[in-house]
Amino acid sequence: MSRPSENTVPMPVSEYPSRKALSIHKRLVSEYGPRLSRAHTLDPLSELIFTILSQNTSDVNRDRAYETLRSRFPAWEQVRLASVEEIEDAIRIGGLAAIKAPRIKSILEHIHREQGTLSLDFLREMPVPEARKWLVSLKGVGHKTASCVLLFSLDRSALPVDTHVHRVTRRLGLVPMKSSAERTNILLEAMVPQELYYPFHVNIIAHGRQVCHAQRPKCYACVLEDLCDFVDKSLEPPQ
């Protein structure tokens, strides 16, 4: 029997996970703040490249790579016309430059070829599922990157699932432990109210960075400890 696609419309989630998601959201707001304003002010294409540069690196190195790239090539058309080697040299500090440089050039060429211009503003008029489908059709763009563009730059209803969101929500029991990042994205968007996508996303990331670490999570200091299904809890601080 063939495996159902993770792009299919999900079955409605139960009422319990929705209530639990809201309880988690309220506690994280108390802990980290309401997060009412958007963190990014980039246009959609810039946000796309920015997010590609964020893959598998730190925020600091991502920012440095983006700033160097824009300094050397102020216009995206200049990046499109540059050689892969020139792009790679500009973004080297961000890590994985040999992978990201051809990916960025290919994406810019694809957009220019299909749209006749280097702009993603046309996505503003698309329904979210169509806009996401278009973005993930680009080589090297997954659901997380597409959702970042939709949420941060286009102010659309999307909930990005990065490594922190994926780890924390599985430990909390909001989604199954074996859930893929793409499936987690589908399930979270079904259970979290759309108006809470941004603060939920940002606060889960903050919690993942400060408390719910991949290794040696600080369960003893976690405001969500009683709501968490994680079996390997450390409820005492290290001696």
Secondary structure, DSSP 8 states (H G I E B T S, - for coil): -----TTS------HHHHHHHHHHHHHHHHHH----S-S----HHHHHHHHHHHTTS-HHHHHHHHHHHHHH-SSHHHHHHS-HHHHHHHHGGGS-HHHHHHHHHHHHHHHHHHHSSS--GGGGGS-HHHHHHHHHTSTT--HHHHHHIIIIIT--S-----HHHHHHHHHHTSS-TT--HHHHHHHHHHHS-GGGHHHHHHHHHHHHHHTS-SSS--GGG-TTGGG---SS---S---
